[in-house]
Amino acid sequence: MDVLVATRHLLVTRGYSATSIDLIATTAGVSRPAIYRRWSSKAQLVNDAVFPELGPDRPEDDFVAEITRLCHGALRLFHEPAVREAMAGLLLDMRSDPDLYRLLTQRVDASARAQLADTVDHAVAGGAARPGISADIIMDTIAGGAFYAACVRNVQDLDRAATELCDLVLRGAASEPPRKVLSGPRESRNL
């Protein structure tokens, strides 16, 4: 079994605190030193296992489409069982180690924020977003809302939650709120 697959499996079946480097190595069929040659800590390994690199997909050029993509993507990501199990432990480890915090946030968060900043700048220049709106605040709102909905509230209707989060973000960021936000099915009212 691959080390990253073994890590995700153990997070779901054992939880963050019980998922040790030794257990990951045994489950993956590799040595402990082999793991430490690539990752210097459990937190770095878990981060790589649960947060994929941003792929070659470009962000949407359309402001509404990009916010919609981010809201749906963030909710799907935080709803993944391995991510849900990893979040509390990773946040605790990152808080106690500033170097680890910088390393882990630079890998995914910085790139996503830079991409969103470009989209927001174009939206402001084109009149789709109001001047002065911050890409960082938009990203914080999306990530925070998605994290809380998926990891704390355990929402099951991800499409509805994403649609409502998108609506909230767009009403705060758009120069004129859109008439209709792209949505998914609205079957469940129990978020």
C-alpha positions, 0 to 999 in steps of 0.5 A: 500500500502507498504511504499516502493511501495508508495514511488516509486509511489510518486517519479514517479508521484510527483518528489523527492521534492514533495514526503514528509514523510507525503504524503508517510505515507498517501499514504501507509496508515500508521502513520508518526511515523511508518515511522520514527521508520524505517527510520530517513529521507526521503533520507534514505527511498527513498534510500531503495525504489529505490536501492534494496539490492544486492541479493544472486546472485553471481557476474560472475566469468568470467571478461568479463561476470561480466563487461557485467552484471554490465553495463547492470544492471546499465543502467536498474537500472538508467533507472527506473522511480523512480530512475531517479526521486530520483537521483538529490534529493538524491545527493543533500541530500548526499552532505549536510550530510556526515553521510547520505552519508556514510550510503547510500553508505555503503548499496549498493555501498560498497558491489558491489565494494568489489565484483567487486574487487574480480573479478578484482583481479582474472582477473589480476591474470589470465591474463584477466585484466591488472595489476594496474587496479582499481576496483573502477575506473571500478565501477565509469566508469560503474556507471557514464556512466550508470547514465549519459546515463539514467538520463541525456541523457535519452537513450532508447536503453539500450542494445546498450548503455550497449554494448558500455559502456562495450566495453569501460570499457573492452578495458581500463581494459583487458590485451587484449581487447576482440574480441567481447563484449557480446551485445544486439540488435543494432536497434536504432542509436539515443542514 
